Amino acid sequence: MERMDGFEDEEPSGPECFERWREAMGQHRAAEMSSDHVDTFTARMRQFDLGPVALTQTSFPSIRVRRTERMIKREDAELLHLTVLTQGYALAATSAGERAELVGVGDFFLAHSSYPYDTRTLGSPDTPPDRRGVEGLAIDLPSALLPVPAHRLRELMVRKLSGRSGTGALLQEFVVGLGRQADGLQPAEAARLGGVMVDLIGAWLLRELDAEDAQPQEARHRALVESVRAFVRRNLHDPRLAPPVVAAAHHISLSYLHRLFTEYAQGETVAAFIRRQRLERAGRDLADPALRAVPIHAVAARYGMIGASEFTRAFKAAHGLPPREYRQRALAEAAVG
């Protein structure tokens, strides 16, 4: 996939680093950026192009980001800006001097280039001074891609939007996971995942606005399938995990789940997806030198597979080797490498 300009660990600190960081962020967020830490400013950044979506993973000292009416009149790309914090917190307001809402780790806050905003991101005071920075992921995309009129988006501006339940939790998990894996994505795969992100953001915003019926049917379907995938990944440890459990958790019929998932998963069934995820995770753990002392049956049980003979047959069919031989070969290769 295409990786945009970023920062490496050897980047200079101080004003030069701040200017470079501000310039990179300004590619998508045209706003005034200031910091009380310019003289000692250090930052890290990775920016990725996900088709229609720009994803930025960054860490930095406390800053202030402000977009004014004058800036909007001068230029407006009509971009939606969505941020999820993984460290620190933010004070977000629609204008300077307005009472700001506190946004913490795991929550989102939304801004839009068509409306003024004034946000301050701050390190948490209960962390050590050398780690008292802000970390997060920023998502930027044209608001025209979303099934929400710009004037309705204003209702959600710079509010704390929960990423801990419902569609918000699904979106947060997807964004954070994508940030971890983005380096390894191929361009076509990155563009598809960017499209999934647009659908998830649309579904989430409509839910926040109590307007879910306004989302196009296909987008709702894709968001539901992504919710199913996330539910399965979270519950692989449960031996009872099966299509009926997944359907019940999403308040849909089993037949509807089968039909929808197979359509949007290139023919793979829910049961096959569960089995593949379990065997992939088990294979990863068996190949991990740090887990060499964990018995094979315990690795299998960690992912909901209890029967030893059944696990061995399924694992060999998926990986070409029985679990014990697979582990021995993987650990030997790791030792050589």
C-alpha positions in Angstrom: 0.0 0.0 0.0 1.1 3.6 -0.3 2.8 5.0 2.8 2.8 8.8 3.0 5.5 10.9 4.5 6.1 10.0 8.2 8.6 10.4 11.0 11.2 7.9 12.1 12.8 7.6 15.6 15.9 9.6 14.5 13.8 12.7 13.6 15.2 15.9 15.2 13.4 17.4 18.2 12.4 21.0 18.8 11.1 23.6 16.4 12.2 21.7 13.3 10.3 18.6 14.4 7.2 20.6 15.2 7.2 22.3 11.8 7.6 19.0 10.0 4.9 17.4 12.1 2.5 20.4 11.6 3.2 20.4 7.8 2.4 16.6 7.6 -0.8 16.9 9.6 -1.8 19.9 7.6 -2.0 17.8 4.4 -5.5 16.8 5.6 -6.3 19.2 8.5 -6.0 22.8 7.5 -5.9 24.4 10.9 -3.8 26.5 13.3 -1.6 24.2 15.4 0.4 25.4 18.4 2.1 23.8 21.4 3.7 24.9 24.6 6.4 22.3 23.9 7.8 23.6 20.6 11.4 23.9 22.0 11.5 20.2 23.0 8.9 18.9 20.6 9.3 15.2 19.5 6.8 13.2 17.5 6.2 10.0 15.7 3.9 9.6 12.7 2.8 7.1 10.2 0.3 8.1 7.5 -1.4 5.7 5.1 -3.6 6.0 2.1 -6.6 3.7 2.4 -8.4 4.5 -0.8 -10.9 7.2 0.1 -9.6 7.4 3.7 -6.3 8.9 5.1 -5.2 7.2 8.3 -2.6 8.8 10.5 -1.1 7.1 13.6 0.8 9.6 15.7 2.2 10.5 19.1 3.1 14.0 20.2 3.2 16.4 23.2 0.2 18.5 24.1 -1.1 20.7 21.3 -3.9 23.0 20.4 -5.6 22.7 17.0 -8.0 25.5 15.9 -10.0 26.2 12.8 -11.6 29.6 12.4 -14.4 31.0 10.3 -11.8 33.0 8.4 -10.0 29.8 7.4 -13.2 28.2 6.3 -14.1 31.1 4.1 -10.6 31.1 2.5 -10.7 27.3 1.8 -12.8 24.3 2.6 -12.1 20.8 1.3 -15.3 19.5 3.1 -13.4 16.8 5.0 -14.6 14.9 8.1 -12.0 14.5 10.8 -12.4 11.7 13.3 -9.9 11.0 16.1 -9.6 8.2 18.6 -7.2 8.6 21.5 -5.1 5.7 22.7 -3.2 7.8 25.3 -3.9 11.2 26.9 -7.1 13.1 26.6 -8.7 16.0 24.7 -10.7 19.1 25.4 -12.9 19.7 22.4 -15.1 22.7 21.6 -16.7 24.3 18.6 -15.1 27.7 19.2 -12.6 29.4 21.4 -13.9 30.2 24.9 -16.7 27.7 24.8 -16.9 25.1 27.5 -15.0 22.1 26.2 -16.0 18.4 26.5 -13.4 16.0 28.0 -12.6 13.1 25.7 -10.6 10.1 27.0 -8.8 7.0 25.8 -11.0 4.8 23.6 -13.4 7.7 22.8 -13.8 9.5 19.5 -14.2 13.2 18.7 -15.3 14.5 15.4 -14.5 17.8 13.6 -15.4 19.0 10.1 -13.5 21.4 7.9 -16.8 23.3 7.2 -17.2 24.4 10.8 -15.0 26.1 13.4 -13.5 24.0 16.2 -10.9 24.5 19.0 -9.4 21.3 20.5 -6.6 20.8 23.0 -4.9 17.4 23.4 -3.1 16.8 26.7 -1.0 14.1 28.2 -2.4 12.4 31.2 -1.0 13.7 34.5 -1.0 10.2 36.1 1.7 8.9 33.7 5.5 9.3 34.1 6.8 12.6 32.7 8.8 10.9 30.0 5.6 9.3 28.7 3.2 12.2 29.2 2.3 12.6 25.6 -0.7 12.0 23.4 -1.2 9.1 21.1 -4.0 8.5 18.7 -5.3 7.7 15.3 -6.7 10.3 13.0 -9.1 9.5 10.1 -9.8 12.0 7.3 -12.3 11.5 4.5 -14.6 13.5 2.3 -17.9 14.0 4.1 -19.7 13.5 0.7 -18.9 9.8 1.0 -21.1 9.5 4.1 -24.9 9.0 4.2 -25.2 12.0 6.6 -25.9 15.6 5.5 -23.2 18.0 6.6 -25.7 20.0 8.7 -26.6 16.8 10.7 -22.9 16.2 11.3 -22.7 19.5 13.1 -24.9 17.9 15.8 -22.0 15.6 16.7 -19.2 18.1 16.4 -16.5 17.8 19.1 -18.7 15.8 21.4 -17.3 12.8 23.2 -18.5 9.9 21.2 -18.1 6.5 22.9 -15.9 3.9 21.4 -16.7 1.4 24.1 -20.1 -0.1 23.1 -22.2 -0.9 20.0 -21.0 0.3 16.6 -18.6 2.7 18.3 -16.7 -0.3 19.9 -16.6 -2.1 16.5 -15.3 1.0 14.8 -12.7 1.6 17.5 -11.5 -2.0 17.3 -11.3 -1.8 13.5 -9.4 1.5 13.4 -6.9 0.5 16.1 -6.3 -3.0 14.5 -5.9 -1.4 11.1 -3.3 0.9 12.5 -1.3 -2.1 13.7 -1.5 -3.9 10.4 -1.4 -1.1 7.9 2.3 -1.5 7.0 1.6 -5.0 5.5 -1.4 -4.2 3.3 -1.3 -4.3 -0.4 -2.8 -1.3 -2.3 -6.0 -3.1 -3.4 -6.5 -4.6 0.0 -6.0 -1.1 1.7 -8.5 0.5 -0.6 -11.1 -2.2 0.2 -10.6 -1.8 3.9 -10.9 2.0 3.5 -14.3 1.4 1.9 -15.3 -0.8 4.9 -14.2 2.0 7.2 -16.4 4.5 5.4 -19.4 2.1 5.8 -18.6 1.6 9.5 -18.3 5.3 10.1 -21.5 5.9 8.3 -23.4 3.3 10.3 -22.0 4.6 13.6 -22.8 8.3 12.9 -26.4 7.4 11.8 -26.8 5.4 15.0 -25.6 8.4 17.0 -28.1 10.5 15.2 -30.9 7.9 15.5 -31.1 7.8 11.7 -29.9 4.3 10.8 -32.6 3.8 8.2 -31.0 6.5 6.1 -27.9 4.3 5.4 -27.9 2.6 2.0 -28.8 -1.1 2.3 -25.5 -2.4 1.0 -23.5 -0.3 3.4 -25.6 -1.6 6.3 -25.0 -5.1 5.1 -21.2 -4.6 4.9 -21.2 -3.0 8.4 -23.2 -6.0 9.8 -20.7 -8.5 8.3 -17.8 -6.6 9.8 -19.6 -6.7 13.1 -20.0 -10.4 12.8 -16.2 -10.8 12.1 -15.3 -8.7 15.1 -17.7 -10.7 17.4 -16.1 -13.9 16.3 -12.6 -12.7 16.9 -13.5 -11.6 20.4 -15.1 -14.9 21.3 -12.8 -17.5 19.8 -12.1 -18.7 23.3 -15.7 -19.9 23.8 -16.2 -23.5 22.7 -19.9 -22.7 22.2 -19.2 -20.2 19.6 -21.2 -21.2 16.5 -23.4 -19.6 13.9 -26.6 -19.8 16.0 -24.8 -17.9 18.8 -23.5 -15.3 16.4 -27.0 -14.8 14.9 -28.6 -14.4 18.3 -26.0 -11.9 19.4 -26.8 -9.7 16.3 -30.6 -10.2 16.7 -31.0 -11.8 13.2 -32.1 -15.2 12.0 -29.6 -17.9 11.3 -30.7 -18.2 7.7 -30.2 -14.4 7.2 -26.8 -14.6 8.8 -25.7 -17.4 6.5 -27.0 -15.7 3.4 -25.5 -12.3 4.2 -22.1 -13.4 5.4 -21.5 -15.8 2.5 -22.4 -13.0 0.0 -20.0 -10.5 1.5 -17.2 -12.9 2.5 -16.5 -14.3 -1.0 -18.4 -17.5 -0.4 -16.9 -18.3 3.0 -19.5 -19.5 5.6 -19.6 -18.3 9.2 -18.6 -21.7 10.5 -15.6 -21.8 8.1 -14.6 -18.3 9.2 -14.7 -19.4 12.9 -12.7 -22.5 12.2 -10.1 -20.6 10.1 -9.7 -17.9 12.8 -9.2 -20.5 15.5 -6.6 -22.5 13.5 -4.7 -19.4 12.4 -4.5 -18.1 16.0 -3.4 -21.5 17.3 -0.8 -21.7 14.6 0.5 -18.3 15.5 0.8 -19.3 19.2 2.5 -22.6 18.4 5.1 -20.8 16.4 5.8 -18.3 19.1 9.0 -19.0 21.0 7.7 -17.2 24.1 4.9 -19.8 24.3 7.0 -22.9 23.7 6.2 -24.2 27.3 2.4 -23.9 26.8 1.0 -27.4 26.1 -0.6 -27.9 22.7 -3.9 -28.8 24.3 -3.8 -25.5 26.2 -3.2 -23.6 23.0 -6.2 -25.4 21.4 -8.4 -24.7 24.4 -7.4 -21.0 24.3 -9.3 -20.8 21.0 -12.3 -22.9 21.9 -11.0 -26.2 20.6 -11.3 -28.9 23.2 -11.1 -32.3 21.6 -7.4 -33.3 21.0 -8.0 -35.6 18.1 -10.4 -33.3 16.4 -8.0 -30.4 16.8 -5.1 -32.4 15.4 -7.1 -33.4 12.3 -8.3 -29.9 11.6 -4.9 -28.3 12.2 -3.2 -30.7 9.9 -5.8 -30.0 7.2 -5.2 -26.3 7.5 -1.4 -26.2 8.0 -0.2 -29.4 6.4 1.4 -30.7 9.5 0.2 -32.0 12.9 0.4 -29.4 15.7 3.5 -30.9 17.4 5.5 -31.1 14.2 4.4 -27.7 13.1 5.6 -26.2 16.4 9.0 -28.0 16.2 9.6 -26.8 12.7 8.5 -23.2 13.4 10.6 -23.0 16.5 13.6 -24.4 14.8 13.3 -21.9 12.0 12.9 -19.1 14.5 16.1 -20.2 16.3 18.0 -20.2 13.0 16.7 -16.8 11.9 
